[in-house]
Amino acid sequence: MTDVAEPVLAATTLPDRRIDFSVRLRSSAEYLVIPLIALGASAVLFALFLLALGKSPIEFFQLIVRGGFGTPFSIQNTLQRSSPLILTALAALKTLKEKERKPKKSLEMVALCEEEDSRFHCNFWGTRGMLGLISESEMDELRDEQGVSIGAAVLKITRAWAVNCVPVASPSFGTTV
C-alpha cells in the first residue's frame, strides 16, 4: 500500500541548502533584531523619563547626535576614543565564550562617564568613583564653566533618579544620597 502523503512531501521539500540558509538567516537576524528592539524600547522609556522631568526628548537626542556626530571632528573623536575600548572588551568576552571558559567571577562590560576631560575638567571620574577614590573636597572644588560644582550636579541627578528609591549610603562620600 502506498502512502498518499509521500508525493506531496517530495514536492514541497526544499533542498537542504535552502533550508540551511533560511535557518542561518533567521538565527543571524535574531542577533540584530533583538538588540534593536531593546535599544528602541530603552529610548522610549528614557524619553518618557525626560518628559516626566519636563524636558524635551527630541532636543536631548538631537544634542547627543550633534555632540557625537555633528561635525567631522566629533565623529573622529567619538570613533577614535570609543572603538578600541569597545572592540577590546567584546573580543575578550567573545574569546571566553568561544573557548567555553567560565570565569571565576562574573564579567561585565561597563561604560563610564567623565573619563576624559569634559564638563568638569577632571579625568577618570567614573573609574575613581567606582573605586572610592574621590575625596570630599573634590565634590566642591571641581566646577564647570557656569560655576556648578560636580557635587551639586551629582546630587541633582541623584535626586532626580532617586525619587522612588530608598536612600543608600555612598561609600565614596560617606553620606546618604
C-alpha positions in Angstrom: 0.0 0.0 0.0 1.4 3.4 -0.9 1.3 6.5 1.4 -0.8 9.3 -0.1 1.3 12.0 1.6 4.6 10.8 0.1 4.3 12.6 -3.3 3.2 15.8 -1.5 6.2 15.7 0.8 8.6 15.1 -2.0 7.2 18.0 -4.0 7.2 20.5 -1.1 10.6 19.6 0.4 13.2 22.2 -0.3 16.8 21.2 -1.0 18.9 21.1 2.2 20.9 24.1 1.0 17.9 26.4 1.1 16.7 25.2 4.4 20.1 25.6 5.9 20.4 29.2 4.6 16.9 30.1 5.9 17.7 28.7 9.3 21.1 30.6 9.4 19.4 33.8 8.2 16.7 33.6 10.9 19.3 32.9 13.7 21.5 35.7 12.4 18.7 38.2 12.2 18.0 37.4 15.9 21.3 38.9 16.8 20.4 42.1 15.1 16.7 42.4 15.7 16.7 41.7 19.5 19.3 44.4 20.3 17.5 46.9 18.0 14.2 46.2 19.8 16.0 46.6 23.2 17.6 49.9 22.0 14.2 51.2 20.8 12.5 50.2 24.0 15.1 51.8 26.1 15.0 55.0 24.0 11.2 55.1 24.5 11.5 54.6 28.3 14.2 57.2 28.6 12.0 59.6 26.5 9.2 59.1 29.0 11.6 59.7 31.9 12.7 63.0 30.3 9.0 64.0 29.7 8.4 63.3 33.4 11.2 65.7 34.2 9.7 68.3 31.9 12.5 68.0 29.3 12.2 67.6 25.6 13.3 64.1 24.5 13.7 65.3 20.9 16.1 68.1 22.0 18.1 65.6 24.1 18.5 63.1 21.3 19.5 65.9 18.9 22.2 67.1 21.4 23.5 63.5 21.6 23.7 63.2 17.9 25.2 66.6 17.4 27.8 66.1 20.2 28.9 62.7 18.9 28.4 63.0 15.2 27.6 66.7 14.4 31.0 67.7 12.9 33.8 65.7 11.3 35.9 66.3 14.4 33.2 65.0 16.7 32.8 61.8 14.5 36.5 61.3 14.5 36.8 61.9 18.3 33.9 59.6 19.1 35.2 56.7 17.0 38.8 57.3 18.0 38.1 57.2 21.7 35.4 54.6 21.9 36.1 52.0 19.3 39.3 50.5 20.7 37.8 50.1 24.1 34.6 48.6 23.0 36.2 46.2 20.5 38.8 45.1 23.1 36.1 44.3 25.6 33.9 42.5 23.0 36.9 40.5 21.7 37.8 39.4 25.2 34.3 38.3 26.1 33.9 36.6 22.7 37.1 34.6 23.2 36.0 33.4 26.6 32.6 32.4 25.2 34.1 30.6 22.2 36.6 28.7 24.4 33.7 27.9 26.7 35.6 29.1 29.7 33.7 30.2 32.7 35.4 33.0 34.7 35.7 32.6 38.4 33.9 35.9 38.8 31.2 37.5 36.6 32.5 39.8 33.9 30.6 42.8 32.6 31.4 45.5 30.1 30.9 48.9 31.6 30.8 52.4 30.1 31.9 55.2 32.4 31.3 58.9 32.5 33.8 61.7 32.8 36.8 59.5 31.8 38.3 62.3 29.6 38.4 65.9 30.4 34.9 67.3 29.7 32.3 69.4 31.6 34.2 69.4 35.0 37.7 69.3 33.6 38.7 66.1 35.5 39.9 62.7 34.4 38.7 59.2 35.3 35.8 60.5 37.5 33.7 57.4 36.8 36.6 54.9 37.5 37.7 56.8 40.6 34.1 56.9 41.8 33.7 53.1 41.4 36.9 52.6 43.3 36.0 55.0 46.1 39.0 57.3 45.3 37.2 60.6 45.1 37.9 63.0 48.0 35.1 65.0 49.6 36.9 68.2 48.8 36.8 67.4 45.0 33.0 67.5 45.2 33.1 71.3 45.8 36.4 72.2 44.1 35.6 70.8 40.7 33.3 73.2 38.8 32.1 73.6 35.3 32.2 76.8 33.3 28.9 78.0 34.8 30.3 77.6 38.3 28.3 74.5 39.2 30.2 72.1 41.4 30.4 68.4 40.4 28.9 67.6 43.9 25.9 69.8 43.2 25.5 68.2 39.7 25.7 64.7 41.2 23.1 65.5 43.9 20.8 67.0 41.3 21.0 63.9 39.1 20.8 61.5 42.1 17.7 63.2 43.4 16.0 63.1 40.0 16.7 59.4 39.7 16.0 58.5 43.3 12.5 59.9 43.6 11.1 56.5 44.4 14.2 54.8 45.8 15.3 54.0 49.3 18.3 56.2 50.4 21.6 54.5 50.0 24.9 55.3 51.8 27.6 56.3 49.4 30.9 54.5 50.1 32.8 57.3 48.3 31.4 60.2 50.2 30.2 58.7 53.5 26.9 60.4 53.1 23.3 59.4 52.4 22.2 60.2 48.9 
